[in-house]
Amino acid sequence: MITDAKMSDDGWWSFSSLYGKSRLKFNENKSLGILDHQYIDEESSWNVPMRVVASGDFSEVVITLNKPDELSDNQFDQRISEISEMIVTMKNIIESGT
């Protein structure tokens, strides 16, 4: 989904986003379904707890998004809307098998 994403030796992914140069690093324990990550762009920094929980033949993904201090309520609401759209797109890609 992010065509210019590149991972450095220290585990940080660098890429362009709507908010300029961005970086993302996972702090995961895949066997426990932990996909916590840090996301940093030119406007904000996020620590994002994320869990994948098995549910029969499927999995549930739980993401907690706390408003970074540097974002206004309106900016945060806009980001949540954009993240929601991205998650729906990712879900559709995964479910289509492409």
KEPABA-217858 format. One record per atom (N, C-alpha, C, CB): residue number from 1; chain; atom name; x, z, y. Coordinates in nm, 2 decimals, always signed. Glycine has a CB too. Example, Ala and Ser with C-alpha at 12.3 -4.5 7.8 and 13.67 -1.06 7.14 Angstrom:
num  chaine  atome  east  up  north
1  A  N  +1.32  +0.78  -0.57
1  A  CA  +1.23  +0.78  -0.45
1  A  C  +1.32  +0.78  -0.33
1  A  CB  +1.13  +0.90  -0.45
2  A  N  +1.28  +0.71  -0.22
2  A  CA  +1.37  +0.71  -0.11
2  A  C  +1.29  +0.79  +0.00
2  A  CB  +1.41  +0.57  -0.06
This chain:
num  chaine  atome  east  up  north
1  A  N  +0.08  +0.00  -0.12
1  A  CA  +0.00  +0.00  +0.00
1  A  C  +0.09  +0.00  +0.13
1  A  CB  -0.09  +0.12  +0.00
2  A  N  +0.21  +0.05  +0.12
2  A  CA  +0.29  +0.06  +0.23
2  A  C  +0.41  -0.03  +0.20
2  A  CB  +0.34  +0.21  +0.26
3  A  N  +0.41  -0.15  +0.26
3  A  CA  +0.50  -0.26  +0.23
3  A  C  +0.65  -0.23  +0.27
3  A  CB  +0.46  -0.38  +0.29
4  A  N  +0.67  -0.15  +0.37
4  A  CA  +0.80  -0.13  +0.42
4  A  C  +0.86  +0.01  +0.37
4  A  CB  +0.81  -0.14  +0.57
5  A  N  +0.79  +0.08  +0.28
5  A  CA  +0.84  +0.21  +0.23
5  A  C  +0.97  +0.20  +0.16
5  A  CB  +0.73  +0.27  +0.14
6  A  N  +1.06  +0.29  +0.20
6  A  CA  +1.19  +0.30  +0.13
6  A  C  +1.22  +0.44  +0.11
6  A  CB  +1.30  +0.23  +0.22
7  A  N  +1.28  +0.48  -0.01
7  A  CA  +1.31  +0.61  -0.04
7  A  C  +1.46  +0.63  -0.02
7  A  CB  +1.27  +0.65  -0.18
8  A  N  +1.50  +0.74  +0.05
8  A  CA  +1.64  +0.77  +0.06
8  A  C  +1.69  +0.86  -0.05
8  A  CB  +1.67  +0.84  +0.20
9  A  N  +1.82  +0.88  -0.05
9  A  CA  +1.88  +0.96  -0.16
9  A  C  +1.83  +1.11  -0.16
9  A  CB  +2.03  +0.96  -0.14
10  A  N  +1.78  +1.16  -0.04
10  A  CA  +1.74  +1.29  -0.03
10  A  C  +1.59  +1.31  -0.07
10  A  CB  +1.76  +1.35  +0.10
11  A  N  +1.53  +1.20  -0.12
11  A  CA  +1.39  +1.21  -0.16
11  A  C  +1.28  +1.18  -0.06
11  A  CB  +1.36  +1.34  -0.22
12  A  N  +1.32  +1.15  +0.07
12  A  CA  +1.23  +1.12  +0.17
12  A  C  +1.19  +0.97  +0.17
12  A  CB  +1.28  +1.16  +0.31
13  A  N  +1.06  +0.94  +0.18
13  A  CA  +1.02  +0.80  +0.20
13  A  C  +1.01  +0.78  +0.34
13  A  CB  +0.88  +0.78  +0.12
14  A  N  +1.05  +0.66  +0.39
14  A  CA  +1.04  +0.62  +0.53
14  A  C  +0.96  +0.50  +0.54
14  A  CB  +1.18  +0.60  +0.60
15  A  N  +0.87  +0.49  +0.64
15  A  CA  +0.78  +0.37  +0.65
15  A  C  +0.72  +0.37  +0.79
15  A  CB  +0.67  +0.37  +0.54
16  A  N  +0.65  +0.26  +0.82
16  A  CA  +0.58  +0.25  +0.95
16  A  C  +0.44  +0.29  +0.92
16  A  CB  +0.59  +0.11  +1.01
17  A  N  +0.38  +0.36  +1.02
17  A  CA  +0.24  +0.40  +1.01
17  A  C  +0.17  +0.37  +1.15
17  A  CB  +0.22  +0.55  +0.98
18  A  N  +0.04  +0.40  +1.16
18  A  CA  -0.03  +0.38  +1.28
18  A  C  +0.04  +0.47  +1.39
18  A  CB  -0.17  +0.42  +1.27
19  A  N  +0.11  +0.57  +1.36
19  A  CA  +0.17  +0.66  +1.45
19  A  C  +0.32  +0.65  +1.46
19  A  CB  +0.13  +0.80  +1.42
20  A  N  +0.37  +0.53  +1.43
20  A  CA  +0.52  +0.50  +1.45
20  A  C  +0.59  +0.53  +1.32
20  A  CB  +0.57  +0.59  +1.56
21  A  N  +0.72  +0.55  +1.34
21  A  CA  +0.81  +0.58  +1.22
21  A  C  +0.76  +0.71  +1.15
21  A  CB  +0.96  +0.59  +1.26
22  A  N  +0.75  +0.70  +1.02
22  A  CA  +0.69  +0.81  +0.95
22  A  C  +0.78  +0.84  +0.83
22  A  CB  +0.55  +0.79  +0.90
23  A  N  +0.77  +0.97  +0.78
23  A  CA  +0.85  +1.01  +0.66
23  A  C  +0.76  +1.10  +0.57
23  A  CB  +0.98  +1.09  +0.70
24  A  N  +0.78  +1.09  +0.44
24  A  CA  +0.70  +1.17  +0.35
24  A  C  +0.79  +1.21  +0.24
24  A  CB  +0.58  +1.09  +0.29
25  A  N  +0.78  +1.34  +0.19
25  A  CA  +0.86  +1.39  +0.08
25  A  C  +0.77  +1.47  -0.01
25  A  CB  +0.98  +1.47  +0.13
26  A  N  +0.77  +1.44  -0.14
26  A  CA  +0.69  +1.52  -0.23
26  A  C  +0.77  +1.64  -0.28
26  A  CB  +0.65  +1.43  -0.35
27  A  N  +0.70  +1.75  -0.30
27  A  CA  +0.75  +1.87  -0.36
27  A  C  +0.66  +1.90  -0.48
27  A  CB  +0.75  +2.00  -0.26
28  A  N  +0.68  +1.82  -0.58
28  A  CA  +0.59  +1.81  -0.69
28  A  C  +0.63  +1.88  -0.82
28  A  CB  +0.55  +1.67  -0.73
29  A  N  +0.54  +1.92  -0.90
29  A  CA  +0.56  +1.96  -1.04
29  A  C  +0.45  +1.89  -1.12
29  A  CB  +0.55  +2.12  -1.06
30  A  N  +0.48  +1.77  -1.16
30  A  CA  +0.38  +1.68  -1.22
30  A  C  +0.32  +1.74  -1.34
30  A  CB  +0.45  +1.55  -1.26
31  A  N  +0.39  +1.82  -1.42
31  A  CA  +0.33  +1.87  -1.54
31  A  C  +0.22  +1.98  -1.51
31  A  CB  +0.44  +1.94  -1.63
32  A  N  +0.23  +2.03  -1.39
32  A  CA  +0.12  +2.13  -1.35
32  A  C  +0.02  +2.06  -1.25
32  A  CB  +0.19  +2.25  -1.28
33  A  N  +0.04  +1.93  -1.23
33  A  CA  -0.06  +1.86  -1.14
33  A  C  -0.04  +1.89  -0.99
33  A  CB  -0.20  +1.90  -1.18
34  A  N  +0.08  +1.94  -0.95
34  A  CA  +0.11  +1.97  -0.81
34  A  C  +0.18  +1.86  -0.75
34  A  CB  +0.20  +2.10  -0.81
35  A  N  +0.12  +1.81  -0.64
35  A  CA  +0.18  +1.69  -0.56
35  A  C  +0.18  +1.73  -0.42
35  A  CB  +0.09  +1.57  -0.58
36  A  N  +0.22  +1.85  -0.39
36  A  CA  +0.24  +1.89  -0.25
36  A  C  +0.34  +1.80  -0.18
36  A  CB  +0.29  +2.04  -0.24
37  A  N  +0.32  +1.78  -0.05
37  A  CA  +0.41  +1.69  +0.02
37  A  C  +0.41  +1.73  +0.17
37  A  CB  +0.37  +1.55  +0.01
38  A  N  +0.52  +1.69  +0.24
38  A  CA  +0.54  +1.70  +0.38
38  A  C  +0.53  +1.56  +0.44
38  A  CB  +0.68  +1.76  +0.42
39  A  N  +0.45  +1.54  +0.55
39  A  CA  +0.44  +1.42  +0.61
39  A  C  +0.47  +1.44  +0.76
39  A  CB  +0.29  +1.36  +0.60
40  A  N  +0.56  +1.35  +0.81
40  A  CA  +0.60  +1.36  +0.95
40  A  C  +0.59  +1.23  +1.02
40  A  CB  +0.75  +1.42  +0.96
41  A  N  +0.53  +1.22  +1.13
41  A  CA  +0.53  +1.09  +1.21
41  A  C  +0.57  +1.13  +1.35
41  A  CB  +0.39  +1.02  +1.21
42  A  N  +0.55  +1.04  +1.45
42  A  CA  +0.60  +1.06  +1.58
42  A  C  +0.51  +1.15  +1.66
42  A  CB  +0.61  +0.93  +1.65
43  A  N  +0.39  +1.19  +1.61
43  A  CA  +0.30  +1.27  +1.68
43  A  C  +0.28  +1.41  +1.61
43  A  CB  +0.17  +1.21  +1.69
44  A  N  +0.31  +1.42  +1.48
44  A  CA  +0.27  +1.54  +1.41
44  A  C  +0.35  +1.56  +1.28
44  A  CB  +0.12  +1.54  +1.38
45  A  N  +0.34  +1.68  +1.23
45  A  CA  +0.40  +1.72  +1.11
45  A  C  +0.30  +1.79  +1.02
45  A  CB  +0.53  +1.80  +1.13
46  A  N  +0.28  +1.75  +0.90
46  A  CA  +0.18  +1.81  +0.81
46  A  C  +0.25  +1.86  +0.68
46  A  CB  +0.07  +1.71  +0.77
47  A  N  +0.21  +1.98  +0.64
47  A  CA  +0.24  +2.03  +0.50
47  A  C  +0.11  +2.02  +0.43
47  A  CB  +0.29  +2.18  +0.51
48  A  N  +0.11  +1.94  +0.32
48  A  CA  -0.02  +1.91  +0.25
48  A  C  -0.02  +1.96  +0.10
48  A  CB  -0.04  +1.76  +0.26
49  A  N  -0.09  +2.06  +0.07
49  A  CA  -0.11  +2.10  -0.07
49  A  C  -0.20  +2.00  -0.14
49  A  CB  -0.17  +2.24  -0.08
50  A  N  -0.16  +1.95  -0.26
50  A  CA  -0.24  +1.85  -0.33
50  A  C  -0.23  +1.88  -0.48
50  A  CB  -0.19  +1.71  -0.30
51  A  N  -0.34  +1.88  -0.54
51  A  CA  -0.35  +1.91  -0.69
51  A  C  -0.43  +1.81  -0.76
51  A  CB  -0.41  +2.05  -0.71
52  A  N  -0.38  +1.77  -0.88
52  A  CA  -0.46  +1.69  -0.97
52  A  C  -0.50  +1.77  -1.09
52  A  CB  -0.37  +1.56  -1.02
53  A  N  -0.63  +1.78  -1.11
53  A  CA  -0.69  +1.86  -1.21
53  A  C  -0.76  +1.78  -1.32
53  A  CB  -0.79  +1.97  -1.15
54  A  N  -0.72  +1.79  -1.44
54  A  CA  -0.78  +1.72  -1.55
54  A  C  -0.93  +1.76  -1.57
54  A  CB  -0.71  +1.74  -1.68
55  A  N  -1.01  +1.66  -1.59
55  A  CA  -1.16  +1.69  -1.60
55  A  C  -1.21  +1.59  -1.71
55  A  CB  -1.24  +1.67  -1.47
56  A  N  -1.19  +1.63  -1.84
56  A  CA  -1.23  +1.54  -1.95
56  A  C  -1.14  +1.41  -1.95
56  A  CB  -1.38  +1.50  -1.93
57  A  N  -1.21  +1.30  -1.95
57  A  CA  -1.13  +1.17  -1.95
57  A  C  -1.09  +1.13  -1.81
57  A  CB  -1.22  +1.06  -2.01
58  A  N  -1.12  +1.21  -1.71
58  A  CA  -1.09  +1.18  -1.57
58  A  C  -1.01  +1.29  -1.51
58  A  CB  -1.22  +1.16  -1.49
59  A  N  -0.97  +1.27  -1.38
59  A  CA  -0.90  +1.37  -1.31
59  A  C  -0.96  +1.39  -1.17
59  A  CB  -0.75  +1.34  -1.29
60  A  N  -0.96  +1.51  -1.12
60  A  CA  -1.00  +1.54  -0.98
60  A  C  -0.88  +1.56  -0.90
60  A  CB  -1.10  +1.66  -0.98
61  A  N  -0.88  +1.51  -0.77
61  A  CA  -0.77  +1.53  -0.68
61  A  C  -0.82  +1.62  -0.57
61  A  CB  -0.71  +1.39  -0.63
62  A  N  -0.75  +1.73  -0.54
62  A  CA  -0.79  +1.82  -0.44
62  A  C  -0.67  +1.82  -0.33
62  A  CB  -0.81  +1.96  -0.49
63  A  N  -0.71  +1.79  -0.21
63  A  CA  -0.62  +1.78  -0.10
63  A  C  -0.67  +1.88  +0.01
63  A  CB  -0.60  +1.64  -0.04
64  A  N  -0.58  +1.96  +0.06
64  A  CA  -0.61  +2.05  +0.17
64  A  C  -0.54  +2.00  +0.30
64  A  CB  -0.57  +2.20  +0.14
65  A  N  -0.61  +1.97  +0.40
65  A  CA  -0.56  +1.92  +0.53
65  A  C  -0.58  +2.02  +0.64
65  A  CB  -0.61  +1.78  +0.56
66  A  N  -0.48  +2.09  +0.68
66  A  CA  -0.49  +2.18  +0.80
66  A  C  -0.44  +2.11  +0.92
66  A  CB  -0.40  +2.31  +0.77
67  A  N  -0.51  +2.14  +1.03
67  A  CA  -0.48  +2.07  +1.16
67  A  C  -0.34  +2.11  +1.21
67  A  CB  -0.59  +2.10  +1.26
68  A  N  -0.25  +2.02  +1.23
68  A  CA  -0.12  +2.05  +1.29
68  A  C  -0.14  +2.10  +1.43
68  A  CB  -0.02  +1.93  +1.29
69  A  N  -0.07  +2.20  +1.48
69  A  CA  -0.08  +2.25  +1.61
69  A  C  -0.07  +2.15  +1.72
69  A  CB  +0.02  +2.36  +1.64
70  A  N  +0.01  +2.05  +1.70
70  A  CA  +0.04  +1.95  +1.80
70  A  C  -0.08  +1.85  +1.82
70  A  CB  +0.16  +1.88  +1.78
71  A  N  -0.18  +1.85  +1.73
71  A  CA  -0.29  +1.76  +1.75
71  A  C  -0.41  +1.83  +1.81
71  A  CB  -0.33  +1.70  +1.61
72  A  N  -0.48  +1.76  +1.89
72  A  CA  -0.61  +1.81  +1.95
72  A  C  -0.71  +1.80  +1.84
72  A  CB  -0.65  +1.73  +2.07
73  A  N  -0.83  +1.86  +1.86
73  A  CA  -0.94  +1.85  +1.76
73  A  C  -0.98  +1.71  +1.74
73  A  CB  -1.06  +1.94  +1.80
74  A  N  -0.99  +1.63  +1.85
74  A  CA  -1.03  +1.49  +1.84
74  A  C  -0.93  +1.41  +1.77
74  A  CB  -1.05  +1.43  +1.98
75  A  N  -0.80  +1.43  +1.79
75  A  CA  -0.69  +1.36  +1.72
75  A  C  -0.70  +1.39  +1.57
75  A  CB  -0.55  +1.40  +1.78
76  A  N  -0.72  +1.52  +1.54
76  A  CA  -0.73  +1.56  +1.40
76  A  C  -0.85  +1.49  +1.33
76  A  CB  -0.74  +1.71  +1.39
77  A  N  -0.96  +1.49  +1.40
77  A  CA  -1.08  +1.43  +1.34
77  A  C  -1.06  +1.28  +1.32
77  A  CB  -1.20  +1.44  +1.44
78  A  N  -0.99  +1.21  +1.41
78  A  CA  -0.95  +1.07  +1.39
78  A  C  -0.86  +1.05  +1.27
78  A  CB  -0.88  +1.02  +1.52
79  A  N  -0.76  +1.14  +1.26
79  A  CA  -0.67  +1.13  +1.14
79  A  C  -0.75  +1.15  +1.01
79  A  CB  -0.56  +1.24  +1.15
80  A  N  -0.84  +1.25  +1.01
80  A  CA  -0.92  +1.28  +0.89
80  A  C  -1.00  +1.15  +0.85
80  A  CB  -1.01  +1.40  +0.90
81  A  N  -1.06  +1.09  +0.95
81  A  CA  -1.13  +0.97  +0.92
81  A  C  -1.04  +0.86  +0.86
81  A  CB  -1.20  +0.92  +1.05
82  A  N  -0.93  +0.84  +0.92
82  A  CA  -0.83  +0.74  +0.87
82  A  C  -0.78  +0.77  +0.73
82  A  CB  -0.71  +0.73  +0.96
83  A  N  -0.76  +0.90  +0.70
83  A  CA  -0.71  +0.94  +0.57
83  A  C  -0.82  +0.92  +0.47
83  A  CB  -0.67  +1.09  +0.57
84  A  N  -0.95  +0.95  +0.51
84  A  CA  -1.06  +0.93  +0.42
84  A  C  -1.07  +0.78  +0.38
84  A  CB  -1.19  +0.97  +0.49
85  A  N  -1.06  +0.69  +0.47
85  A  CA  -1.06  +0.55  +0.44
85  A  C  -0.95  +0.51  +0.35
85  A  CB  -1.05  +0.46  +0.57
86  A  N  -0.83  +0.56  +0.37
86  A  CA  -0.72  +0.53  +0.29
86  A  C  -0.74  +0.58  +0.14
86  A  CB  -0.59  +0.59  +0.34
87  A  N  -0.80  +0.70  +0.13
87  A  CA  -0.82  +0.75  +0.00
87  A  C  -0.93  +0.67  -0.08
87  A  CB  -0.87  +0.90  +0.01
88  A  N  -1.03  +0.62  -0.01
88  A  CA  -1.13  +0.54  -0.07
88  A  C  -1.06  +0.40  -0.12
88  A  CB  -1.25  +0.51  +0.03
89  A  N  -0.98  +0.35  -0.04
89  A  CA  -0.90  +0.23  -0.07
89  A  C  -0.82  +0.25  -0.20
89  A  CB  -0.82  +0.18  +0.04
90  A  N  -0.74  +0.36  -0.20
90  A  CA  -0.66  +0.39  -0.32
90  A  C  -0.74  +0.41  -0.44
90  A  CB  -0.58  +0.52  -0.29
91  A  N  -0.86  +0.48  -0.43
91  A  CA  -0.95  +0.50  -0.54
91  A  C  -1.00  +0.37  -0.60
91  A  CB  -1.07  +0.59  -0.50
92  A  N  -1.03  +0.28  -0.51
92  A  CA  -1.08  +0.15  -0.55
92  A  C  -0.97  +0.07  -0.62
92  A  CB  -1.13  +0.07  -0.43
93  A  N  -0.85  +0.08  -0.57
93  A  CA  -0.74  +0.01  -0.64
93  A  C  -0.71  +0.06  -0.78
93  A  CB  -0.61  +0.02  -0.55
94  A  N  -0.71  +0.20  -0.79
94  A  CA  -0.69  +0.26  -0.92
94  A  C  -0.80  +0.22  -1.02
94  A  CB  -0.68  +0.41  -0.90
95  A  N  -0.92  +0.23  -0.97
95  A  CA  -1.04  +0.21  -1.06
95  A  C  -1.05  +0.06  -1.10
95  A  CB  -1.16  +0.25  -1.00
96  A  N  -1.00  -0.03  -1.02
96  A  CA  -1.00  -0.17  -1.05
96  A  C  -0.90  -0.22  -1.15
96  A  CB  -0.99  -0.26  -0.92
97  A  N  -0.80  -0.13  -1.16
97  A  CA  -0.69  -0.16  -1.26
97  A  C  -0.59  -0.27  -1.21
97  A  CB  -0.74  -0.21  -1.39
98  A  N  -0.59  -0.30  -1.08
98  A  CA  -0.50  -0.40  -1.02
98  A  C  -0.38  -0.33  -0.95
98  A  CB  -0.57  -0.49  -0.93
